[in-house]
Structures are given as structure tokens and as C-alpha cells.
Amino acid sequence: MKEKIPNDILIICDTAKIGGIERLTLDQAYELSRKFQKSKIIILVLSPQVGNLSASFVVNESEIIKNLRINIFYAPGTKLNQFNFLKVLLKENNISHIFANSLRGSVISWWLRAIYRLHLTIYTTIYQLPSLTSTNQHLRRAFYSQFSDRLFICCDAALKDWEYRSKKSLLIKFISRRRRAELCRNGIYLPRLPPVKSLDRFKDVKRFVYIGRLTAWKGLETFLKVLIITFFRLKLGKI
């Protein structure tokens, strides 16, 4: 069966800084642009535009973004401002699919569709373990997640955590009963990675690779312990 080509595609995220969700947002845009070359791919960032000196994938990968014809817009400010900006964006483009990597973006899109009777399909992805949020925050996430046609969670551990929290709390189970979460694993746009042969010069070098922001809940404390232990073992010649 031939896959139907969508109209314009919108991807929404909260920031354009360097982070996991931002990385995935760009990779989604790259792959969608490659796969649906007749569709316009648009990214809407719900925060101010970063400067050229700021840490940002958008700055670092400007050449790829340009080559793949990715359109990026910024809608900082209040929720009302973002609502109005997105309303204009939907009016000026023939958007049929929205991929919301932002729960706020998902809710705003849902209300716009309902008010103006737009023909949109909204996909929402959650990237954080529920156990790493407070009870009140998870309640809000569970509620906001229902403003979607399909709800995805990025990995099996997060999905099981989500389902566990739903079974444990009748309130969360009631709030999230409308839209069941599905597993959709994170993907990488492989063409942006350097060829493997270019890494040969590192084959005899011991390296640490740490992915993610240097924050406590991402395991920074454990990383520092391993780093210190490894340093002393290297000094003693045991590695």
C-alpha cells in the first residue's frame, strides 16, 4: 500500500537550546524532510530565538537545516501570544500533522483545532520518566497528555513507569483514561553523523562519553564518582 503524502508538517518544542528533546526535534524534522520532500517541514519553538553565540543545535547545524529546507519560527511570551502566533501559522500554511514535543504545544494545538474546526492530526511524545517529577507535576502531565490523537513515550522504561503510576493512582488513571500511551523509541538521523572511518584515530584513546545536561537527576553524582575512581586507577596504572 502506497504511503499517503501529508501536507505541511509542524513540529513543536519548548526551546532551541542543546538538549535531548531539541536533538530529537531536529532529527525528526530532518527525517520528515527527507521522506516527504514535497511537504513543508516547520518547527515552532515556544521561546525566544537564541543568538549565534548561544549553545544551540539550530546554530550548530544551520547548514543542515538550510539544505533540508527546514523552516523555524519562534513564539516566545505568554500562552495567549503563542496561541495567536500558532493560529496565524496554521492559517498561512497547509498543515495537516502536528508532532508536539511540548505538552503546552499539544494543548494549544488541540484548542485551535476545536475552535476553528481544523483538519489536524496531533501526535504528542513524552520524554521524561514520571518518577522524576513531583506528584502535582505528573498530574498536570497526565491531564495535558490527553489533548492529542496519539500519545507516545520515548522508551520502554518510561512507558512502564507511566503505566505503573497510572495503576497506583486512581486519579491519574481517571485523568489519563482517554488516551493510552504507546511506545515510540527515540531515533537518530544517521546522515548527520560522521563516517565511522573518520573515528579511527580515536581507537586507542580511552574516552568518557556523557550524554545529557550536567544536572543531578541525570546521574551527575554517579558520573563524578566513576570519573574520580577511573582517574586514580589510571594514575596507578591499573587501567
Secondary structure, DSSP 8 states (H G I E B T S, - for coil): ------SEEEEEES--SSSHHHHHHHHHHHHHHHH-TTS-EEEEESS----TTS--HHHHTHHHHHHTTEEEEE--S-HHHHHHHHHHHHHHS-EEEEEESSHHHHHHHHHHHHHHT---EEEEEE-S-GGGS-HHHHHHHHHHTTSSSEEEESSHHHHHHHHHHHHH-HHHHHHTSSS-EEE------GGGS--GGGGGGGTTS------S-S-GGGTHHHHHHHHHHHHHHHHTT--
